[in-house]
Amino acid sequence: MPQHRRVFACFFLYSFCMGGFFPRLAEIQRGMGVGEGALGLALIGVAAGTLISLSFGAHVIERMGHRRVLLWILPVLPVFYALASHATSPLLMFLCLFPAGILIGAVEVVVNLEADRAEHQSGRRLMNRSHAFWSIGFFSAAALGALMAWLGVSPQWHLAGVVLLSVAGTALLLGQFEAAPLRAADHSHADAQAPRFATPSAAILVLVVVTLPAMVLEGAGFDWSAIYMRDVFGSSAFLGGVAVATGAAAQAITRYFADGFVERHSPVLVARILLSVLALGCALVFFSGSAVVSLLGFALMGVGSSAIFPLAMSAAAQRTDRPSTVNVAALAQTAFVSFLLAPPLLGLVAQQFGIRWSFGIALPLVAWALWLSSALGASGVRARSGTPG
């Protein structure tokens, strides 16, 4: 299998391993008997683990190597989500999700570096398409979750089955995986001591701001859309799963074709269009009076959030001021602070003001990102053969 296809498989399996949890979240919440605020505090476990892993896991990743990270960690990741579905309190859910976040941080760095190196080898943009397969994996997991809810299968049995599917998928698709060679610029930095905490530079901080609304609304869609459909419209667990799958499907389709648009136009123009679509989708969800309009809003949010983070990852990986590993980790760990703050914030907002405000509160962030979106076309990045910068 060509290297870029193995990278696509990595992204697909990565999201499939974690995606089944979210369409069943409304049922899991009801089983625990807690409100949105307490649930949000439980979900912070993933973000806390991810942030620690991204901040201090670089040396472990280097010692293990990309192949072993993927083959050993991906099949274990869904185990912690399956355990979290049995949690009887927010604290127990937090303790189950925290190690899942640690594993996610390691996989996040590896898959994005592999995509960037495959992109560099081929001379073609692959980052957005790689993230499209992440969305396809999440859509597949969400669609399976909706089907299991429709069939009356409990979240616990469903997520136990996801563990078995993930083991089989990893063995089948990644059994022959070999890591891509390092970029020349990374070889030149190989003797430098990597920092334990990848401190973001000023340029990386601007990229964080640009990605912030996309990440917040992507997380809000995945975490809260099923609960939104239940609370606002009294929808079934099946329709809640459909809402999660709708956003993921729209995101996947857009990501798959986004690279061609970026090559023909520019990262800045594509980002501004996507941020505008994101704002429209967010507004529809916020003001919606029917389930159909809300599903359209979730679809537009999926489109709008599709390529912002991949574009920023490409911009970070191509910068020449530091090794690409450090820049990717700095962007990822700092951007994931939004996941650290957003779940409890959005849950508390929902509990105090209603679930609609979990989405409406992000509209000012979209305006801020639009203002700074020119950073995606900034200079100071590695040259790319055959493609515009």
N, C-alpha and C positions, 0 to 999 in steps of 0.2 A: 504494500500500500504506500503511495507517495506520502512524503512527510507532511504536506499541508492537510491531507485527509486525516492523518492520525491526529493532527492538532485539532481539527474539527471534531473528531471523536472524543478528544479530551474535554472540550468545552461541553459537548452534549452530555457526557456522563457526569461531569461536575454538577451541572444544574439538575439533571434527573435525580441524582442521589439526594438532593435537598428539597426538590420542588414539590414532592408529594405531601409534605406537611401542611402547606399553606391553604389549599382548598378545603382541608378538613379542620381548619383552625376554629371556625365557629362552633363546630360540634365539640372539639376538645375544650374550648372555653366554657361551653354549657356544662360539660361533665365536671369541670373544676368548680363551677358555680361562682365565678369571679367576674368583676366588671372589666371594662376596657383598660382602665388605668393600671390595675394589677396585672392584667395580661401583658400590657406594654412593658412593665418592669421585668416580667419573666423573659420576654423576647430579647431584652438587652443582653442576655447571656451570650447569644451568638456574636453580637457586635463586640462585646468585651473580650471574648476569646480571640476574635479575628484581629482586633487592634493589637493585642499583646503578641500574637503570632507574627503579624506584619512588622512590628517594631523590633522584635528580638529574635526572630527565627531565621535570619539570613544564613548564619553559620551552620545551623542544622540542615537547611536546604542544600548548602554547598557540600556538606559531608555526605548526605544521603544521595545526592544526584537526582536529576529530574525524573529519571525512569522509576527509581524506587519510591519517590514521593507519590507518583501517580498510582503505581501498582499496589502500594501498601495502604495508602490513605483513602483513596476513593471508595473501596469496598467497605471501609470502616465508618465513613461519614454518615450513611443513612441509619446506622445502628443507634446513634445518639438521638436522632429525630424519632425513631421508633420508640425508644425509651421515654422521650419527652411526652409522647402521646398517652403514656400511662400516669403522668404526673397528677397528683391530687392537690397540689398547691403551687402557687407561683414560684416559691423558693425551689421546690423540687424540679420544676421545669427549667428554671435558671441553671441549676446545677447540671442538668442533662444537656442543655444547649451550649454551655460554656466550652466544653471540649470539642463540640462540633465546630464552634467558631475558631478554635485553634487550628483544626485541620483545614478549614476553609481558607485561612490566611496563607498557609503554605501552598495550597493548590492554586490560589489566586495569583501569586507571584509566578509560579512555574508555568501555568498555561499562557499567561500574557507574554512572558519572555519567549516561550516556544513559538507563539504566534508572530512576535516581532522578528525573531531569527528566521523563521520560514518565509516571512514577508521579504526580508533582506536578501535571502538566497534567490528567491524567484523574481525579484525586481517588480513585483506587483503588490498592490494593496490587498491584504488578507485579514487585517485586524477586525474590520466590521463584519466580514463574513464569518470569522471565527466566533465572534460574539453572537452572530445569528444562530449558530448551532447551540450556543448556551440557551438562547431563547426557545429554540426548537425543543431542547431537552426539558426546559421548564414547562413549555406548553404540553409536551407529552405526559409529564408527571401530573400536571393540573387536570388534563383531560382524563387520565386514568383515575385521579381522585374523584372527579365528578361522576364518572361511570360507577366507581365503587360506592359512592353515596347513593346513586340512583338504584343500585342493586341491593342496598341495605347492608353492605359490608362495613363493619365498624372501622374507625380510623386505626385502631390498634392492629387488627389483622391485615388491613391494607398496607400499613407502613412496614409490617414484618415481611410482607411479600416484596416490597420495594428493595429490602436488603438482599434478598435472593436474586432479584433481577439485576441489581447493581454488581454483585459478584460475578454473575454470568456475563454481563456486558463488558466489564473490565477485562476479564480473561479473553473474551472473544475479540474485542476491538483494540486492546492495548497490549496484548500478550507479546507482540513483536516490536513494541515501541522502542525507539532509540532517540535520545535527545539530539536536537539540532546543534551544529557547531556554533561556538561563540562568535560574535561580531569582532572585527579587527580592533575596534575601539575598546571593547571589553578586555581583549588580550593586553592592550597597552596599559590597562589599569589593574591587571591581575595581581601585581605585587603589592598594591596599596591595601592597607588594612581597612576592611569594610567596617563602617560604624555599626554599633549595636542598635542604635536608633537612627533611622534614615531621616534626618532633619530636612524638611522641605525648604528649598530655596524660594526667593521671592517669585520667580517665574512659576514654580510648581504651585505655590499658594494661589496664584491667579487661576491656574488650571483647576484647582480645587473648587473655587467659587463658580466657575463655569459649569462644572459637573454637578454641583450641589443640588439644584432643583430636580435634575433628571434622576439622581440617586434617591432623593427624598420621595419623589412621587412614584418612582419604580418600587421602592420599598413599601410605600403606602398602598399601592395597588396590590402587591403580593400579600402584605400582612392583613390589610383591612377591607379589601373589596368584598370578600365573602360575608364578613360581618356587616358591612355597609348594606349589602343587598338584603340581609335578614332583618336588620333594624329599621331600615327606611321603608322597604316594600313588603316585608314579611315573606321573603322568598325562601324557597326550599334549599336544603344543603346542595342539591344538584345544581340549581341556578347560581348559588354562590360559587361553586366550582367552575361553572361556565364563565363567570365574571373574571376569575383569575386566569383561566385559559384564554379568554378573549384578548386581554392585554398582552399576554405572552405571545400569542399568535401574531398579532399586529406588529409587535416588536421584532419577532423573528423575520417576518417577510421584509420589513423595512431594512433591517440590518443586512440581510442577504444581498440586497441590491444597492446598498448605500455606497459601497466602494466605487462602483461605476460612476455614480453621481459626483463623488469627491474627486475622482480622476478628471472628469470633464469640467468641473467647476472649481470649487475650493473648499477646504474645511470650514472656513469662516461662513461662507454663504450657506452651506448645508446646515451648519449649526444654528444659524439664525432662523432658517425655515423651520427646523425641527423644534426649536424653542418656542416659536410662535404656535405651532401645532400643539405642543405640550400645554401652553397656556389655554388654548381653546378647549382641549379635552378636560383639563382641570376645572375650568369654568362650567362646562356641561355637567360634570359630576356634582359640583357644588350646588348648582341651581336646578338640577333635574327634577321633573315631576313624574317620571315614569321609568320603569326598569329598562325599557328599550333605549331611551335616551342615555341612561347611565351606562349601558353596555357600549354605546357609541362613544361616550366620553372615555371609558376605560381603553377602548381601541385606539383613540387618538392619543391618549397618554402613552400607550405602548409605542406608537409611531414616534411621538415626540421625544421619548426617553431613549430611543433605540441606539443612536450612534454617538451621543455626546461623550459618554465615558470611553468608548473605544477610540474616538478621535483624540481625546486627551491623553489616553495611554500611549498612542502612537507618538504624539508630540513629546511626551515625557521620555519615551524610550529612545527617540532620535536625538535628544539633546546631547551636546558634546562636552558640557561643563563637568560632568561626573559620569561614572560607569552607569550604563543603562539599568543595571540591577538596582542601584541606589535610587535613581530617579523614579523607576517604576514603583519600588517599595514606598518611597516618600509620597508619591501621589496616592497610591492605594491606601496606605495607612492613614493619611490625613483625610482623604475623602471618606473613608469608612467611619470617621468620627460622626458623620451625619447619621450612619446607622446606629452609632452608640447613643446619640441624642434623640433621634427621630422616634423610635418605638415608644419610649415612655412619654415623650412630649405629645405625640399624636394620640396615644391612648388616654392621657390625662385631658387633652383638648376634647376628645370625643366624649369622655365621661362628664365634663363640665358644660360643654356647649353643643354637643351633638356630633355624630359621626361625620356629617358633611364638612365640618370645620377641619377635620383631619386632612382634607384635601385642599380646601380653600385657603388655608394658612400659607400654602406654598406659592401662591401667585406672586407675592413681592419678590421671592427668590428667583422666579423666572425672569422678571424685569431686570434684576441685578445681573444675572448671567448674560442676558442679551447685551447689556451695556459693555461687558468685558469680553465678549465672544471673539474679538479680534485677536486675542492671545493664541488662538488655535492656528493662526497663520504667522506667528512670530518667527523671527530669524533665529539662528543659533542652533539649528538642528542638522543632523547628518544628512548628507546628500543621498538621494534615492534614485537609482538608475531606472530610467524609463517612465518615471511618474513624477507629477508635480509635487512640490513640497507641501 
